[in-house]
């Protein structure tokens, strides 16, 4: 049940970010749920590999490069999921920051 609840909250966070950013949009509820699953899988599988490979750059930038990796994961998700669109890297960068904040807030409200 906890997994389904987290899935719903992730989809809601994506919808909120799409509402806030004009260059990020979702064509409906179903693409939001699919994007939430794909983003979760991308963050679980690909992101750790990129973090290890980019560790020297991340250390040199005092962790700021991790934001670039987050943006890349959001862009990758938009390329994989039909109905979920991110227009530019800049919108993915700022959208991923807001997505993290919104997800954290929704997670706190859930508990």
N, C-alpha and C positions, 0 to 999 in steps of 0.2 A: 504494500500500500504506500510505503514511503517513496518508492521509486516512481510510482504514478504521480504522486503529489509533487515531487521534484520536477517531473516532466511537465506538468501543468504550469508550475511556476516559471520554468525556463521558457516555455512558449509565451507566457504572459510577459515576461521580461523582454523577449524579442519583439512582441507587439508594441510594447511601450517605447522601446528604442526606435522602432519603425515610425511610430507616431511623432516622436521628437525630432527625428532627422529626415529632411526631405529627400536625401540621396540614399536612404535605406527604406525599402518598402517590402511588404508581404502582401501577396495576392489574396490571402484568406486565412482562415483558421487552420485548415489542414496543412498548408505549406509551413505555417508557424510551428506546428507540432512536429512535422518532418524535419524542419531545420533545427529544432531543439534536440532531436535525437542525433542528427548528423553532427551538429556542433559538439555534443557530448562525446561522441565517438572520436571525432577529430581531436578534441582536447585530451582524450584518454590515450590515443594511439600515436598520433603524429606530433603533437606538441612536446611531449617529453624528449623525443628524438631531436627535435629542433633546439630545444633548450640545452641539451648536452652539446650539440654541435656549435651553438652560439655562445657557449659559456664564456670564452675569452672576451668577446665583444660585450656581453652583458656585464662582466666585471669591470671592463674599461668605462662603460657608460653608467656605472653604479646602479644597474638594474633597469634602466630606462628601455633598453633594447627588448626587454620582455614585453613591453607594450606593442612593439612592432610585431613580435611573434603572435600576440593576441589578435592584432589586426589582420595578420596573414591568415589565421585560422578562420576568422569571420569571412574574409574574402573567399577562401577555399570553400567554405560552406555555401556561399552564395553561388559559386560556380557549379556546385554539385546538385543543389536543391532547386528544381524548377518552382517558380513562384516566390522565391526569396531572392531579393536583389540588393546588392551593394554597389553603388555607381563608381566610387573612387576610393583610393587608398586612404585619403584624408578622412572621408566619412567612416571608413572601416576603423581607422585609428581612434577617432573620437567616439564612435559608436561602441567600440569594444570597452572603452573606459566607462562609458555610461551604462553599458550592459552589465559590467561587473558591479557597479554601484547599485543598480536597480535589483540585480539578483541578490545582492547582500541584504538589501532592505526587505525584499520579499521573503528571504530566508529567515530574517529576524522576526518578521510579522507572523510567519508560519508557526514559530515556536512559541 
